[in-house]
Amino acid sequence: MAFSLTGNYILDFALIQALSVFYLSDAALVLMKWRESENQAVRRLFEPPAAAWYEKAAGTNLKLVSSAANPCMKTTGYSIQVLSRMAEILPDYRVVSCLSSPSLCKEWKTIAALQLQFCLEYQKENKCTPRECAAILEGGAFLLHAVNPMEEGQDFLFDLQKLSQKIMEELDIDLAGTMELAVVIRGLTAWLRRNHINHQRSDFLSSLVLETLNRKNRSGLFRFSIEGYASVPIGQQLFILDALLQSYPYVQLDFVLEQIFDMFSSLYRFAYKDAIELLSFKRKNISYTAFEIGALITCLSSIGEYSTNESGQKNTINKMIDSFLELLVQSYIQSHEKEIKRLIRWICLSHEGIIQKKDKPSIRTIFPKRIHLSNHHAGIAWNRNGLINQADILYLCCSMISLIDKNDTDDLYPGNLKIDIPTMESLKVLYELLFHP
């Protein structure tokens, strides 16, 4: 891949997708009177910033879907996280053109802070579920990590602490869906990590993890809710497993890890059966949404962190992730190189105030609703049919950033845990299925 923005192909892809949402999407709640803001940094912005995002969008330039009545806390929470982490990471890379400007990273932190402020006020005035509050908390935890806690972060610290307490008080474990439990686990884990609480057990988090693991159906997979036998979709299965693994430093029960790896093996043994309609893992029709890719790579990465190098465990997992992402990004760059250059040029001109955002051209760089891989890897179909889920795309960006930004998580994993033989066999079969069909 000759074309590159940063020299890191994973960061390149995440950056392009983030830029596509931040600069092309009109599915946003825009702060029109930003010039009157009390925040001097907000007043300096060239264009009215997005205070929040809607979840669904349509068309090349992501127009607002008529059915989207309210701003989405999940989408905005991921946006806060991406803006904060990108602003923190990009100065370490030699980024092309105007993207290397220190003012751009400062602008992103300003917008992230504005969005967090909006979300915190929104959840006070509107009924928000623990799942929505957890998405805000997770985004806020990453913003506080990216700013000076003694200055820029002080305004949010108290409100985020109250939000974490609110989640614990209002979450009804007996009524919450399994995915809601996983999102809450992620949010609380990010908050504990931000507060540098390492290797200290949380009783509340432990209760959530044990309840989640208890929700297994006859097939050994996660149930959709506390009752019934319906399973959550495969992408959500991976998301839940990853959330459980991330929380382990605050649970510290060996039983939890054993259950996670048993379920990981069950998941892939189940998914390989021809009678199961799981399109992303069928031999003749492998397809992915942005969410499914994000869940796959983060789950595999977390499992790799808990494995040893015995029998090539860690190498097998890292090879799977690298092979998959190389295939994905190479196909994407080959299909979109001209459009990517148009996107960067547009952003530079817009950032310099030469062109207004309202005059933006039609640029096709956003990740589609779903991509399809051919069974002989002749290529990936990037057809853009259907509504775009902005939350899924920003979640994918978060997942990719996590692969290259492990400075704050390496010391949280115990390491040297041996994966059982069935799990390793599942990994090997998955690798052959994805990359040597």
Secondary structure, 3 states (H helix, E strand, C coil): CCCCCCCCHHHHHHHHHHHHHHHHCCCEEECCCHHHCCCHHHHCCCCCCEEEECCEEECCCCEECCCCCCCCHHHHHHHHHHHHHHHHHHHHCCCCHHHHCHHHHHHHHHHHHHHHHHHHHHHHHCCCCHHHHHHHHHHHHHHHHHCCCCCCCHHHHHHHHHHHHHHHHHCCCCCCCHHHHHHHHHHHHHHHHHCCCCCCCCHHHHHHHHHHHCCECCCCCEECCCCCCCECCHHHHHHHHHHHHHHHHHCCCHHHHHHHHHHHHHHHHHHCCCCCCCHHHECCEEEECHHHHHHHHHHHHHHHHCECCHHHHHHHHHHHHHHHHHHHHHHHHHHHHHHHHHHHHHHHHHHCCCCCHHHCCCCCCCCCCCEEECCCCCCEECCCCCCEEHHHHHHHHHHHHHHHCCCCCHHHCCCCECCCHHHHHHHHHHHHHHHCC
